[in-house]
Amino acid sequence: MSVSQIFPKSLPVSSFFLAFRGISTTSSVCKNRKCGVPKVTPFRTHPLTYEEAQPPSKIYVTKGWLSWNTSNLYEEKRHAETTFEDLIIRKFMFGTWHGILASEVVIKRRHNMIVLAFLASMEHALQRQVYFLQGYTEELLTNWFKCPVKVELSAVSSKNDVIFKKI
Amino acid sequence: MASLHCRSSFLFTFHRPLTLNASLVTSLYRQLHTTSTFLSRSISTQNENKSIPINIETSESEEEFRVYEIEGLKKLTELKKSKRSLNQPSPPRSKTMPVDQDWTDVWPSASTFKWGTVPFPVRQGRILSSSENEGIVPSKYGNLELMKPPNFLHLTPSHIKKHCAVLKDFCTQWPQGLDTDEKCRRFFPLETKTSDYVFSAPSIRDDRARFASIKFYLSDLKLDYHARDKFIRLVGDRYNKKTDEVTFETGRCPLKSQNIEFLKFVFTVVYFESWKHEDWENSKELQDMEQYFWDLNASRKNCISLLKKIKTIDENKATESNRLDYLPSDILDEDTLCALPPIQDYKAAIEDLFNEGENFQTINKYKESVKSLLNIQENVSL
């Protein structure tokens, strides 16, 4: 909607300024705002995994979901609980497996079981550390969520192995 | 607080013997080195844990003269090497396992995709240009996309064979007489329907699972005309006229079994209620009838009076050929007269005409019944 449409030429100039200080009732375009799409660095040095390289609009097209559950299906329950539990799990995993996580955590729920699948980088971790953290994670999360939690991780030798592209 | 205090004191006592033991061990080592007690003591007190094994080696190899080793001067290359070997991963299982192995042992149950275990090459992902993953579709190594969806590696034909072999002990033979659906329906007339809900949550309870329904065919029940009519009126829209099915459904009780029991109770009550004749049911008049009944209507009276008139005329005047053959010679009461076949046909034709409506079949039937009732010949001229 242009200015001439709102104000005919006969109106005084003061009303022109008044109107633009007021509340805009037209819907905003937001064409410069985006989330989940990382910015390109000057020398294209920032590494991205496959998960990060695909924008959120490509979920279910080129990449799958990170949370697999039935709560968001039609007429199902526990939307809020499941989402909040997923949030806690991701926070916990980020802190507990700090420096070892080479990917996002895939949270899969089967019946009452929660399966956590992710890639662990063995660059700075010993095998026994990983085994300990696995048991630690399973034990704590099982007690908190009152349901069996299983950690099904795959190891990669370095975080460089999961680099998909550099931007 | 008391328990906390006890716990902390226990921890304290737990730690102290450890330190005592360590000092005991060092003193034992000290006792071994009887020849050079001074040197070994002076070294071991500086760094107890690390220098002990080196001391033993030197004391064993050079018993005559011991070299004073300044720590940090000589590089400990061997120890570092052993640490590195710990960190190196073993080769992936898919490269070491034999070709003719049993896959069910490798992948016994549902599990996330493991790149190191799955023996076949598989790729997943999309690339747009050569800048992405060097222009190659990502392989299975470190591929999160393959770990996301559920896979069927635990449901191969050999898995299914094993499952069936185990489950076979729990299976029974199908009953011999029930080979068709019609027989199943005849021997098990009551059909119960319930639902179970499978979803991902810590609890298996779902309040939608309490709903239950029973279904049966109205023709399977022993009902006379009045009871059947009353049954249909009682159940209302639960009766499907097209399929002759009655369906009861409820979710008023909290449990599924309670709801099934309630439905069976309701079914029993409705059945016996429909057989009851209440006093007010006798005050039903001709206008209240839900369909046409010949016996209650004026058509019966007219028909009987007509037949009686015909009979008197027949006896007096008519020739043998024009008489109604089916009428007996002696005088009859009305009920036995109505039981005669032409009159029964006429009754059925009229009831069909009123209840079903006028169509070719009912009108033709009516025509034929009237012709036989009154013995109307084809060649009669009006």
Interface residues (C-beta under 8 A of the other chain):
Chain A: T49 Y50 E51 A53 Q54 T62 K63 G64 W65 L66 W68 N69 T70 S71 E76 K77 R78 T82 A102 S103 E104 V106 K108 R109 R110 H111 N112 V115 A117 F118 L119 M122 L126 Q127 F145 K146 C147 E152 S154 A155 V156 S157 D161 V162 F164 K165 K166
Chain B: L86 N87 P89 A110 S111 T112 F113 K114 W115 G116 G125 R126 S131 E132 N133 P138 Y141 G142 N143 L144 E145 M147 K148 P149 P150 V198 F199 S200 A201 P202 S203 I204
